[in-house]
Amino acid sequence: MTRSSNIAARGLVPGLIRRLGPNDTEGLAGHLLRLDADARAARFGGLVSDIALRDHALLALAGGAVVLGYVSDGVLRGVGELHAIEGTRPMTGEAAFSVEAGFQGRGIGSKLMRRVLSAATARGIRRVVVVCQSSNRMMRRLAGHFDAHLEIVGTETTGHLTTPAATPLRLLRVAVSDGFDLAAENVERQARLFLSTLPDRAA
Ligand SMILES: CC(C)(COP(=O)(O)OP(=O)(O)OC[C@H]1O[C@@H](n2cnc3c(N)ncnc32)[C@H](O)[C@@H]1OP(=O)(O)O)[C@@H](O)C(=O)NCCC(=O)NCCS
């Protein structure tokens, strides 16, 4: 086992993974904008403008997607998105991941993947696909750790994953963490609002 998978397996990644909501739009856009050119291309399958990234952040959090974020020192550094694919039977979702350069290789992607798969189970999604460039060694390794079946078609690889069983404990855990995350987001928003009403101490 390598150092990074050791860290991930032992759950020693510092920071917090939580569900993101509409109030995280700026944070999500900031994270996507900090991705370097290679990571942007790897995440979105090609060139993507700053405006398109801002639109993506807005739509992802306003729509029905589940977006989980890794937050370190109050800054969003990694994201796992799950989008249900309409009309699929059994219900299938597409997942995508991004971790900022200085934070890669620490098990954050693996933790996000685990949470995304549990979130999928809780929403009745039985299968998850992850699409990446065939040259994307990190994503292929990451998917491999979750027993993905990799289908390679030219320059594109699709990882097919099966979501974990819907045990009562797993469903409860997702329900509790979703509720907690929404409450935490609310408190954070109220605190920001409160702080903005305070007189500027420097004045
Ligand atoms: C793919 C990605 C999300 C993985 O995130 P991560 O936090 O680095 O993932 P982990 O730390 O859990 O590592 C996953 C595997 O990648 C390997 N890895 C991570 N960083 C690496 C690096 N810089 N060089 C080589 N391998 C690396 C890890 O060693 C691990 O494999 P192992 O456990 O067999 O050793 C991240 O690299 C990323 O954001 N890439 C750009 C966007 C992208 O490619 N998204 C995927 C398409 S949706």
The ligand as a Gaussian input file, in Angstrom:
#p B3LYP/6-31G(d) Opt

LIG

0 1
 C       -8.195000      12.622000     -10.130000
 C       -8.133000      13.428000      -8.827000
 C       -9.534000      13.897000      -8.470000
 C       -7.590000      12.514000      -7.730000
 O       -7.611000      13.241000      -6.501000
 P       -6.557000      12.917000      -5.335000
 O       -6.993000      13.658000      -4.130000
 O       -5.189000      13.140000      -5.824000
 O       -6.824000      11.368000      -5.138000
 P       -6.124000      10.393000      -4.088000
 O       -5.138000      11.138000      -3.247000
 O       -7.212000       9.671000      -3.416000
 O       -5.270000       9.468000      -5.039000
 C       -5.847000       8.643000      -6.038000
 C       -4.724000       7.903000      -6.748000
 O       -4.018000       8.822000      -7.608000
 C       -2.612000       8.794000      -7.304000
 N       -2.053000      10.150000      -7.415000
 C       -2.522000      11.261000      -6.819000
 N       -1.738000      12.317000      -7.158000
 C       -0.786000      11.843000      -7.983000
 C        0.298000      12.437000      -8.708000
 N        0.532000      13.760000      -8.640000
 N        1.061000      11.635000      -9.490000
 C        0.802000      10.313000      -9.574000
 N       -0.210000       9.692000      -8.942000
 C       -0.983000      10.450000      -8.146000
 C       -2.559000       8.353000      -5.875000
 O       -1.290000       7.818000      -5.572000
 C       -3.696000       7.363000      -5.783000
 O       -3.319000       6.089000      -6.258000
 P       -2.741000       5.002000      -5.234000
 O       -3.631000       5.011000      -4.023000
 O       -2.812000       3.752000      -6.023000
 O       -1.383000       5.435000      -4.890000
 C       -7.170000      14.649000      -8.953000
 O       -5.939000      14.181000      -9.391000
 C       -7.664000      15.734000      -9.887000
 O       -8.386000      16.618000      -9.498000
 N       -7.235000      15.689000     -11.171000
 C       -7.662000      16.722000     -12.124000
 C       -9.141000      16.589000     -12.512000
 C       -9.454000      15.198000     -12.989000
 O       -8.650000      14.536000     -13.621000
 N      -10.691000      14.730000     -12.716000
 C      -11.116000      13.409000     -13.148000
 C      -12.062000      13.465000     -14.283000
 S      -13.702000      13.656000     -13.686000

